[in-house]
Amino acid sequence: MARILITSAIPYINGIKHLGNLIGSQLPADLYARYLRGRGNEVMFLCATDEHGTPAELAAAKAGKPVAEYCAEMYGVQADIAKRFGLSFDHFGRSSSEQNKKLTQHFAGKLDEAELIREVTEKQVYSNADGRFLPDRYIEGTCPNCGYERARGDQCENCTKQLDPTDLIEPRSAISGSTDLEVRETKHLYLRQSAMKDQLDAWIDSKKDWPILTTSIAKKWLHDGDGLQDRGITRDLDWGVPVKKGDQDWPGMEGKVFYVWFDAPIEYIACAKEWADANGKTDADWERWWRTDKGADDVRYVQFMGKDNVPFHTLSFPATILGSGEPWKMVDHLKSFNYLNYDGGQFSTSQGRGVFMDQALDILPADFWRWWLLSHAPESSDSEFTWENFQQSVNKDLADVLGNFVSRITKFCRSKFGEAVPEGGSYGDREQALIDELTKRVRAYEGHMEAMEVRKSAQELRAIWVAGNEYLQAAAPWSTFKEDPEQAAAQVRLGLNLIRLYAVLSAPFIPETTAKMLSAMNTSDTNWPDDVAAALNALPAGHAFTVPDVLFAKITDEQREDWQSRFSGLRD
């Protein structure tokens, strides 16, 4: 049994996330976690809300609430939606937790001891109208790289180029919209990433199995232009982790907080401490996942994220961990994703464009969305959500293939043999051919899942469903029954066992539906089909079952047209 630590990029607290956010990190991480658990491995799957920084302050101000109150409220909303989408976190934490506060200050102290933090007097934008310095995300303007008119002061959402506020053309305050801005001096702490360039370069080179997307982005930041730059880790904000060296004050940094991108990744570790504290466990219980001197040396650590988060997770966060000089677990594999676009444009939380997670669940159950998103995951390139494709995929894959198979075999058995697995007959050449094909396909499916090849895994799973349908069509037990009821009984017995097999294999993709399938088959047997032939005898003759309700209702043209109109791209 292996031990695997999984983290997905932690979502910002500012509002409900859209489907592009979901498929970019949390959902594929959940797929992998569920698969590994299904194979008998010990898994720790962690995520949290990212609650500090300007997005939280701006969203709270817009909602007219104190920022702490707003964050607590939105944490509850995001946790509820994650649960309803079937995201199987072992713990869903908060970056505003006391555990993260203490750990962030601890790392800052260690980095300072290692002389990897320097104090910089720099010029920052000050808004006379707002009476305050404006951190990067409080400033909007036109991107000098691509011309996007709503670029932020830290990064352009359109082209992903990292920016400084002073780079923007026609900058304005994101709070008041004022252009009455001036540049003033202020002091901040910088992480000396440049001093760790060679160490980070060698570490990245050691990751031979990382996706090309991941390593190419990391290498670009390391070597393009002037190479890896030192990065500010403090901000002039009220909301955040106060700047301290461990539990000691930091002279000259009074009233400042750590930059959200410094404390947010540290929450991955703090989240495990939150898990332990919430479940009456000891420090040893969480440290065995994160400290190589406490047992984490045999842990495989996998991260999932969108491509815009790659630089921070391949460079800044590793610089923090390596620079501390302490034996923390480093990421082994970083699975990154391109963007999911929406109906000819882009998903955007800030602009309210696209289908958001709560809206999706108001329309259809989670498994409809899980299947489409995972089977169209933007791995090798960006992909696009269209309502036409969504309708086609749901109807053809879920309703016509899987749902139809379950319905046909259970209803036929009920009509001819009753609601129990029928006795009689034995598996012949046709059944053996199916077992051989399924064995080959299940092994291929395992290989794709182990490699985190999400779309290929979905394609192979669908092919496994199709094989059962083709067998049923060729065997035609409804015809066999007229001439040889015993043989028809064997065919039906195989079909009913296929339902249990499909439930086990499909659970990482569509967990709610597979629970219904197992319930209908009156079994809690979720053993993985290491031996397909044995798996297809798991439900013995005489085993009772019930005919389930329709698993997947087809999406009609009228529904599709209605949703297309209702979700035309802007959310109130």
DRENMARVO-724470 format. One line per 3 residues: their letters; for each residue y, x, z of C-alpha. Coordinates in steps of 0.25 Angstrom, whole numbers, plus 5000, padded with zeros to 4 digits. Layout:
! residues N
A = Y/X/Z; ...
***
This chain:
! residues 572
MAR = 5000/5000/5000; 5013/5006/4996; 5027/5004/5003
ILI = 5038/5000/4994; 5053/4999/4998; 5061/4990/4988
TSA = 5076/4987/4988; 5084/4979/4978; 5099/4981/4976
IPY = 5106/4974/4987; 5115/4962/4982; 5129/4961/4985
ING = 5133/4950/4995; 5144/4944/4986; 5137/4931/4982
IKH = 5124/4927/4976; 5117/4936/4966; 5114/4933/4951
LGN = 5101/4935/4944; 5105/4948/4938; 5107/4953/4953
LIG = 5093/4948/4956; 5085/4954/4945; 5093/4967/4946
SQL = 5087/4971/4960; 5081/4960/4969; 5071/4953/4961
PAD = 5064/4964/4954; 5063/4971/4968; 5057/4958/4973
LYA = 5047/4958/4962; 5043/4972/4965; 5042/4970/4980
RYL = 5034/4957/4978; 5024/4965/4969; 5022/4976/4978
RGR = 5020/4967/4990; 5010/4960/4981; 5002/4973/4979
GNE = 5001/4975/4994; 5012/4985/4996; 5022/4986/5008
VMF = 5036/4983/5003; 5050/4983/5009; 5059/4975/5000
LCA = 5074/4976/5005; 5087/4970/5000; 5100/4966/5006
TDE = 5114/4961/5003; 5125/4971/5000; 5136/4966/5009
HGT = 5147/4976/5009; 5158/4980/5000; 5168/4973/4992
PAE = 5159/4962/4985; 5156/4957/4999; 5171/4957/5003
LAA = 5175/4951/4990; 5165/4940/4990; 5168/4936/5005
AKA = 5183/4936/5002; 5180/4926/4990; 5171/4918/4999
GKP = 5182/4918/5010; 5173/4923/5021; 5172/4935/5030
VAE = 5164/4946/5023; 5153/4947/5034; 5151/4931/5034
YCA = 5151/4931/5018; 5140/4942/5018; 5132/4935/5028
EMY = 5132/4922/5021; 5129/4928/5007; 5118/4937/5013
GVQ = 5111/4923/5017; 5113/4918/5003; 5108/4930/4996
ADI = 5096/4931/5006; 5092/4916/5003; 5093/4918/4988
AKR = 5085/4930/4988; 5074/4923/4996; 5074/4911/4987
FGL = 5073/4921/4975; 5060/4926/4982; 5066/4940/4985
SFD = 5056/4946/4995; 5065/4955/5002; 5059/4961/5015
HFG = 5073/4961/5020; 5086/4956/5014; 5097/4963/5022
RSS = 5112/4965/5022; 5120/4978/5020; 5130/4973/5031
SEQ = 5119/4974/5041; 5120/4983/5053; 5108/4991/5049
NKK = 5115/4995/5036; 5128/4998/5042; 5122/5008/5052
LTQ = 5113/5014/5041; 5125/5016/5031; 5133/5023/5042
HFA = 5121/5031/5045; 5120/5036/5030; 5135/5039/5030
GKL = 5134/5048/5042; 5122/5055/5036; 5129/5057/5023
DEA = 5141/5062/5030; 5133/5072/5038; 5127/5077/5025
ELI = 5141/5079/5019; 5139/5069/5008; 5151/5060/5012
REV = 5165/5065/5009; 5178/5058/5012; 5187/5055/5000
TEK = 5202/5051/5000; 5203/5042/4988; 5211/5032/4981
QVY = 5207/5018/4981; 5213/5005/4976; 5222/4998/4986
SNA = 5226/4983/4983; 5240/4980/4989; 5237/4965/4987
DGR = 5225/4966/4996; 5230/4976/5005; 5217/4985/5004
FLP = 5209/4996/4997; 5201/4989/4986; 5186/4995/4986
DRY = 5180/4996/4972; 5175/4982/4971; 5188/4976/4975
IEG = 5194/4981/4962; 5191/4975/4949; 5196/4979/4935
TCP = 5192/4983/4921; 5181/4993/4919; 5186/5005/4912
NCG = 5172/5007/4906; 5169/4994/4900; 5181/4985/4902
YER = 5175/4975/4911; 5186/4968/4918; 5180/4965/4931
ARG = 5174/4979/4935; 5174/4982/4949; 5180/4995/4955
DQC = 5166/5001/4958; 5158/4997/4946; 5160/4989/4933
ENC = 5150/4977/4933; 5150/4977/4918; 5146/4991/4914
TKQ = 5142/4996/4928; 5151/5008/4928; 5155/5014/4941
LDP = 5170/5013/4944; 5181/5016/4953; 5192/5006/4956
TDL = 5202/5015/4949; 5194/5015/4936; 5197/5000/4934
IEP = 5207/4995/4924; 5217/4985/4929; 5210/4985/4943
RSA = 5213/4973/4952; 5209/4969/4966; 5196/4960/4967
ISG = 5202/4954/4980; 5215/4949/4975; 5215/4952/4960
STD = 5228/4961/4963; 5231/4972/4954; 5241/4978/4964
LEV = 5232/4990/4967; 5235/5004/4971; 5227/5017/4974
RET = 5228/5022/4988; 5220/5033/4996; 5209/5030/5005
KHL = 5197/5038/5011; 5183/5036/5008; 5169/5042/5010
YLR = 5161/5047/4998; 5146/5050/4997; 5145/5063/4990
QSA = 5135/5059/4980; 5139/5071/4971; 5133/5080/4981
MKD = 5119/5073/4979; 5119/5073/4964; 5108/5083/4962
QLD = 5099/5077/4973; 5101/5063/4968; 5098/5068/4953
AWI = 5085/5074/4958; 5081/5062/4966; 5083/5053/4954
DSK = 5076/5063/4945; 5064/5061/4954; 5063/5046/4951
KDW = 5055/5047/4938; 5051/5032/4938; 5065/5026/4940
PIL = 5069/5017/4928; 5078/5024/4918; 5089/5014/4921
TTS = 5089/5019/4935; 5089/5034/4932; 5099/5033/4921
IAK = 5109/5026/4929; 5107/5036/4941; 5108/5048/4931
KWL = 5120/5043/4925; 5128/5043/4938; 5123/5056/4942
HDG = 5126/5064/4929; 5136/5056/4920; 5151/5060/4921
DGL = 5154/5068/4934; 5140/5064/4940; 5137/5058/4953
QDR = 5150/5055/4961; 5153/5054/4976; 5154/5040/4980
GIT = 5163/5033/4990; 5155/5026/5001; 5167/5019/5009
RDL = 5176/5008/5006; 5189/5002/5012; 5183/4989/5016
DWG = 5181/4981/5029; 5167/4976/5025; 5155/4986/5025
VPV = 5149/4997/5033; 5159/5004/5042; 5160/5019/5038
KKG = 5153/5027/5049; 5145/5040/5050; 5133/5034/5057
DQD = 5139/5028/5069; 5151/5037/5069; 5165/5033/5064
WPG = 5169/5040/5051; 5184/5045/5053; 5193/5041/5042
MEG = 5184/5030/5037; 5188/5019/5047; 5188/5005/5041
KVF = 5180/5009/5029; 5166/5004/5025; 5155/5011/5017
YVW = 5155/5007/5003; 5145/4996/5000; 5137/5005/4990
FDA = 5135/5015/5001; 5129/5005/5012; 5122/4995/5002
PIE = 5110/5004/4998; 5109/5008/5013; 5106/4994/5016
YIA = 5092/4995/5009; 5088/5004/5021; 5096/4996/5031
CAK = 5089/4983/5026; 5076/4989/5030; 5082/4991/5044
EWA = 5087/4977/5044; 5073/4972/5040; 5067/4979/5052
DAN = 5077/4974/5061; 5076/4960/5056; 5060/4960/5058
GKT = 5059/4967/5071; 5054/4980/5065; 5058/4994/5069
DAD = 5066/5005/5062; 5052/5012/5058; 5049/4999/5050
WER = 5061/5000/5041; 5062/5016/5041; 5047/5017/5036
WWR = 5054/5011/5023; 5066/5020/5022; 5064/5033/5030
TDK = 5054/5043/5024; 5053/5049/5038; 5048/5036/5043
GAD = 5038/5032/5033; 5046/5029/5020; 5040/5041/5013
DVR = 5029/5032/5007; 5039/5021/5003; 5042/5018/4988
YVQ = 5057/5013/4987; 5061/5005/4975; 5075/5000/4973
FMG = 5079/4988/4963; 5093/4987/4957; 5102/4984/4945
KDN = 5107/4996/4937; 5121/4995/4943; 5115/4999/4957
VPF = 5107/5011/4952; 5118/5021/4954; 5120/5018/4969
HTL = 5104/5018/4971; 5101/5030/4964; 5113/5039/4968
SFP = 5122/5033/4980; 5111/5027/4989; 5102/5039/4986
ATI = 5113/5049/4989; 5115/5041/5003; 5100/5042/5006
LGS = 5098/5057/5002; 5112/5061/5007; 5108/5056/5021
GEP = 5097/5067/5022; 5088/5057/5029; 5074/5053/5025
WKM = 5077/5039/5018; 5068/5033/5008; 5074/5035/4993
VDH = 5072/5025/4982; 5059/5028/4974; 5062/5019/4962
LKS = 5074/5012/4958; 5072/5000/4949; 5085/4996/4942
FNY = 5088/4985/4933; 5098/4982/4921; 5107/4969/4921
LNY = 5103/4955/4919; 5113/4948/4911; 5116/4933/4911
DGG = 5117/4925/4898; 5125/4934/4890; 5133/4940/4901
QFS = 5132/4947/4914; 5128/4942/4928; 5139/4945/4938
TSQ = 5141/4941/4952; 5155/4944/4952; 5158/4935/4941
GRG = 5148/4925/4944; 5140/4926/4931; 5126/4922/4930
VFM = 5115/4915/4937; 5115/4918/4952; 5103/4918/4961
DQA = 5106/4905/4969; 5109/4898/4956; 5096/4902/4950
LDI = 5088/4897/4962; 5096/4883/4960; 5090/4882/4946
LPA = 5076/4887/4947; 5066/4893/4957; 5067/4908/4959
DFW = 5054/4912/4952; 5060/4907/4938; 5071/4917/4940
RWW = 5063/4928/4946; 5054/4927/4934; 5065/4927/4923
LLS = 5073/4938/4930; 5061/4948/4932; 5055/4946/4919
HAP = 5068/4949/4912; 5072/4960/4922; 5083/4969/4916
ESS = 5075/4982/4917; 5077/4990/4904; 5090/4983/4900
DSE = 5099/4972/4904; 5093/4958/4902; 5099/4944/4901
FTW = 5097/4931/4908; 5098/4919/4898; 5094/4905/4901
ENF = 5086/4904/4889; 5078/4916/4892; 5076/4911/4907
QQS = 5071/4897/4902; 5061/4904/4892; 5056/4914/4902
VNK = 5054/4903/4913; 5047/4893/4904; 5038/4903/4896
DLA = 5034/4912/4908; 5034/4904/4920; 5032/4890/4916
DVL = 5023/4892/4903; 5015/4904/4907; 5013/4904/4923
GNF = 5017/4890/4927; 5009/4884/4915; 4997/4892/4919
VSR = 4997/4888/4933; 4999/4873/4930; 4988/4873/4919
ITK = 4977/4879/4927; 4979/4872/4940; 4981/4858/4934
FCR = 4969/4860/4925; 4960/4864/4937; 4965/4852/4945
SKF = 4961/4843/4934; 4947/4848/4932; 4943/4855/4944
GEA = 4952/4851/4955; 4962/4859/4964; 4952/4870/4967
VPE = 4948/4883/4959; 4936/4878/4951; 4922/4884/4952
GGS = 4912/4887/4941; 4912/4897/4929; 4915/4911/4929
YGD = 4925/4920/4922; 4921/4925/4908; 4926/4934/4897
REQ = 4939/4927/4895; 4942/4927/4910; 4939/4942/4911
ALI = 4948/4945/4899; 4959/4938/4907; 4956/4946/4919
DEL = 4956/4959/4911; 4970/4955/4905; 4975/4951/4918
TKR = 4970/4964/4925; 4978/4972/4914; 4990/4964/4915
VRA = 4991/4964/4931; 4989/4979/4931; 5001/4980/4921
YEG = 5009/4970/4929; 5007/4979/4941; 5011/4991/4934
HME = 5024/4985/4929; 5027/4980/4943; 5024/4993/4950
AME = 5034/4999/4939; 5044/4988/4942; 5044/4984/4928
VRK = 5049/4970/4930; 5049/4964/4916; 5036/4970/4912
SAQ = 5030/4965/4925; 5035/4951/4922; 5029/4952/4908
ELR = 5016/4956/4913; 5015/4945/4923; 5019/4935/4912
AIW = 5007/4941/4904; 4998/4939/4915; 5002/4924/4916
VAG = 5000/4923/4901; 4986/4929/4902; 4982/4917/4911
NEY = 4988/4907/4902; 4981/4913/4890; 4968/4913/4897
LQA = 4970/4898/4901; 4973/4894/4887; 4961/4902/4881
AAP = 4951/4898/4892; 4956/4883/4891; 4949/4878/4904
WST = 4953/4864/4900; 4944/4865/4888; 4933/4874/4894
FKE = 4932/4863/4905; 4927/4853/4895; 4915/4862/4891
DPE = 4913/4871/4903; 4919/4867/4916; 4914/4879/4923
QAA = 4921/4889/4914; 4933/4881/4915; 4932/4882/4930
AQV = 4932/4897/4929; 4944/4897/4920; 4952/4888/4929
RLG = 4948/4897/4941; 4953/4909/4934; 4966/4901/4931
LNL = 4968/4897/4945; 4966/4912/4950; 4976/4916/4939
IRL = 4986/4908/4946; 4984/4916/4959; 4984/4929/4951
YAV = 4997/4925/4944; 5004/4921/4958; 5001/4935/4964
LSA = 5005/4943/4951; 5018/4934/4949; 5022/4934/4964
PFI = 5032/4945/4962; 5039/4938/4951; 5038/4923/4955
PET = 5035/4923/4970; 5038/4908/4972; 5030/4903/4961
TAK = 5018/4912/4964; 5018/4907/4979; 5017/4893/4972
MLS = 5005/4898/4964; 4998/4904/4976; 5000/4891/4984
AMN = 4994/4882/4973; 4982/4891/4972; 4981/4890/4987
TSD = 4980/4905/4990; 4988/4916/4997; 4980/4927/4990
TNW = 4991/4936/4984; 4982/4948/4982; 4986/4956/4970
PDD = 4976/4956/4958; 4971/4970/4959; 4958/4964/4953
VAA = 4962/4953/4943; 4948/4948/4942; 4947/4946/4957
ALN = 4960/4940/4958; 4956/4929/4948; 4945/4925/4958
ALP = 4954/4924/4970; 4954/4909/4970; 4939/4905/4971
AGH = 4933/4892/4967; 4936/4881/4976; 4950/4887/4980
AFT = 4960/4875/4981; 4973/4875/4973; 4984/4866/4970
VPD = 4992/4863/4957; 5006/4869/4959; 5018/4862/4954
VLF = 5024/4867/4941; 5028/4882/4944; 5039/4883/4933
AKI = 5046/4872/4927; 5051/4875/4913; 5066/4877/4911
TDE = 5071/4866/4901; 5082/4868/4891; 5091/4858/4898
QRE = 5090/4867/4911; 5092/4879/4904; 5105/4874/4897
DWQ = 5110/4868/4910; 5108/4881/4917; 5115/4889/4906
SRF = 5127/4880/4907; 5127/4880/4922; 5126/4895/4923
SGL = 5135/4900/4912; 5139/4912/4919; 5149/4909/4930
RD = 5146/4906/4944; 5157/4899/4953
***
